[in-house]
Amino acid sequence: MSTKFKKTFVLDYSKWRCGDNGINKLGKGKTELLNTSGFMCCLGQFSIQLGCEKKEIKGRLTPRDINKPIRLLSYKKDNWIENTNFSGNAIKINDNENTTPLGKIVLLRKLLAKHKLGLRVINKPKTTQR
């Protein structure tokens, strides 16, 4: 039986840190892979699902700061770790102050679908209009 996606990532809305510090901000603390308040940007949540441990991502800004290549998110070039185009696009979506969280979810789904990946959102408040 064939499935539409190779993998489906889970985005926990209740732990999501996005929107920088604008009107569409979610979560507390700095926008990092995993901040000191326990909130994670989308790539932080994806990093965990790709095998990273929380201690590896805590306080890191982007996947390249983890200092090891992570499939889909970063790669090794010469002696450096770089973010992939996927990561760069996800960062722009996650941090955009003008896009609502629901708009970000739509954009993240489109980005993931280009890689035959899916997105399932959990713990989203039923009354959320954003």
C-alpha positions, -999 to 999 in steps of 0.1 A, spaced: 0 0 0 14 34 -10 13 64 13 12 100 2 40 111 25 74 95 34 71 109 69 47 131 88 60 156 113 40 166 143 38 203 153 27 208 190 9 241 188 10 244 227 49 243 226 54 263 194 74 295 195 68 315 163 61 350 150 92 366 165 79 394 188 51 406 166 13 405 169 12 369 157 37 356 183 31 323 199 49 309 230 73 325 255 110 333 255 134 336 226 127 320 192 151 291 193 151 254 185 144 249 222 144 279 245 147 281 283 109 284 287 105 250 270 91 264 237 104 253 203 102 267 168 90 243 141 126 232 132 133 225 169 102 202 169 113 186 137 149 181 149 136 161 179 116 139 155 147 134 133 167 120 163 182 150 181 181 151 218 168 181 237 202 189 252 216 191 217 192 218 205 186 238 237 196 274 231 205 269 195 191 293 169 191 271 137 199 235 127 235 245 117 242 255 153 238 218 164 272 211 149 262 179 132 243 173 99 206 165 103 189 149 74 167 174 56 177 203 79 215 207 76 245 194 57 282 194 60 302 216 36 339 215 39 344 218 77 312 237 84 276 227 90 251 247 69 213 250 69 195 234 39 172 255 17 143 237 34 155 250 68 160 285 55 124 286 41 110 271 73 128 298 94 113 325 72 78 310 77 82 304 114 96 339 122 74 360 100 56 386 122 29 393 97 17 357 91 -8 342 116 0 308 131 -28 292 109 -12 309 79 22 295 89 7 260 92 -6 262 56 28 274 44 47 247 63 24 221 49 32 233 14 69 234 21 69 199 35 47 185 7 74 195 -18 96 170 0 68 144 2 65 151 39 33 158 59 24 179 89 0 170 117 -8 197 143 -17 187 178 -29 207 209 -43 236 189 -70 254 208 -104 249 192 -112 286 194 -80 298 177 -87 321 148 -50 329 143 
